[in-house]
Amino acid sequence: MACSLMALPTLAQFTVSIDIEKAPFYYTETSDNNRVSRLIEKMNNKEVKLEYTPKRGYLESLLKALEISASSQTLVFSKTSMQVRYVSRNNPRAIYFNDDTYLGWVNGSSLVEISTADPKLGAAFYTFNMAPSRPKMQRANYDCLACHATSMTQGIPGHTVLASIRPRSLKYEKSKCAKMCSVLPRTLPARIATA
């Protein structure tokens, strides 16, 4: 492992080089054992069947199955996700979370991004394709690790938080995000993640 420190006037930047495919990680070869992997197993064994709605796909039943409260919703306007083409000032990404799992959903996208804590992997990443006829949840190693195993996480798979842009208009009662995300206008200002 190579690590160097560059001194800047007010910041320190670490450059870390860790091969997560070698000991002790073996990231893609290591079996996952977490809230999401257990749900996938239950879905494959037909112990759990998620319900689809035309408006929000499998979102509500997925939140329930992962024990994530819909009231945990935070809106993020940053275009730093696999769903970048759907995120805008009028259509933010909704992040839902509990103590160990984060779920990202954007209205208009059939993809849900999921990140969870795993005892062996650290952060484990999944995608869920919400196509009505062929829903599929799977572990997503390299697609997610391009951003989640960088110098911001010291080269180890982890969760990142970046600043989000503030929308131009803060007229919550009339905003598209309040309508699309079914958020009560009086609670929306406290939940917006802004820079």
N, C-alpha and C positions, 0 to 999 in steps of 0.2 A: 504494500500500500504506500503510495507516495502522497505526501501532504505538504503543501507550502502555504505560507501566510504572506499576503501582500498588505503592507500598511498603507492605508489611505488616510486623508486628514481626519475623517470622522467615522469611517467604516473599515471593517476588516473583511476581506474576501478569502474564502478557503477554496483551494482547488484540490479535489479529492479524486483519486483514481482507484476504484475498487471494482474487481471483477465479481459480480454477483452470481456468476455461473461456476465459480470455484469455491473451495472450502472457505468459510464455514457455511456459505449460503446455498449454493446449488439451486438458485431461485426457481427456475422453470421445472426442475426435476422434483422439487420438494412438494409433497402432497399438502394440500390446504385442509385446514380443520377450523372452520369459523362459522359464524352465523349464516353467511351466504352459501358456503359450500354445503352446509347441512340442508338449506332450503333447496338447493339444486338436487341433492340426493332424494329428498322427499318428493320433489316434482317428478323426477325420473321414475320413482317407485309408485307414482300415482297416489301418494298419501296426501298431497296438497295439489289443489287445482286453483289457479288464479282466475279471477273473473275479469272479463273485458268489458269496457264501456266505450261507446263511440267517441265521447268527448275527451277522455283522458287515458284511454287504453287500459293497461293493467295497473296503472299507478296506484290507485287506492288499495287494491288487494295486495300488491307488492309491498307497500308500506306496512300494511297490517301483518303480513307474513314475516317481515323483518323486524317487527315490533318497533317501528318508527312512527312517532306521532306526526300527524299532518300539521299540527300547530308548531312544529319545530321549523317550519319553512322559513328560509332566508332567500331573498332575491338577489341575484348577482348579475351585474350588467357587463362584466368582463368577458371578452371573447376568447378566453383561454380554456377551451375544452374541445373534445372531439365533435361537439355540436356547433362549432363556430358559425356555420352558415345560417343557423336558426336564431342565434342570439343577437338582439338589437336593443336599442333604447326602449322600444315598444314591446319587446318580447324577451324579457330576462330569463336566465336559467334559474330554476328553483332548486335549492339545495335543502334536503331534508336530512335529519341526523338524529342519532341517539348516542349513547356513550362510546360505541365502538364502530359504528357504521354510518357512511355518508352516501346519499343517493342524489344524483343530479338529473333533472328532467327539464326539457324545454318544450313548450307547447309547439306542436307542428312537427316534432321529430319522433320517429319510432324507436329511437335509441335511448336507453337509460344507462347512465354511468354509475357504477357502485364501487365503493372503496370501503374496506373493513380492516380491522386489526386482526392479525393472525399470530398465534403464539410462535410459530416457526418462521414465517415469511416476513413478519413485521406488517407492512401494509400489503394487502392483496387486492387486486383490481378485477372487476367483472364488467361485462356489458350484457344488457338485456334488450333483445330485439322484440319490440311489442307488436309485430305484425299480427293481426287478428287470427290468421289461419295457421301461422307457424311461429309461435313465441319461442325464443331460445335465449337461455342465460348461459354464459360461459366465462371462464377465466380469461382475462385479457392481459397478457404479460407485456409484450414489447410495445403495443400501441400506447399503453398508459405509462410505461416506464420511460418513454422519451421525455416526459415532463416530470415524472414522479420519482426518478432516480438520477438526480442531477446534483450540481453543487449546492442547490438550495436545500437538499435533503442529505447533504454530505455523501452523496453517491449511493446511499442505501435507500431502497424503496420506502417512500414515506408520503405523508400528506403535505400539501402546500396550500398556502393562503396568499393570494395576491390582492392588491387593491382593485376595486371595482370603480367604474366610471359612474358619475351621478347623471341621471337622466335630465334632459333640458327642462322638462315640465314636471312639476311635482303636484299636479292636480289629480290626486289619488282617486276621488270619486269617479272621474271621467276617464282615467287611464285604462289603456288596453290591458296592462298587466293585472290590474285589479279584477277585471272581468275574466281574463283568461285563466288566471291562477286561483280564482275563487277565494280571494283574500278579502276580509272585511276591511273597508277603507280606513276605519279608525285604528286598526292594528298595523296597517301597512308601513307607516313611517318608521316605527321602531324596528322593523324587520329588514329594512333595506341596507345592504352592505355597500357603503360608499367609501371613496378615497378620503 
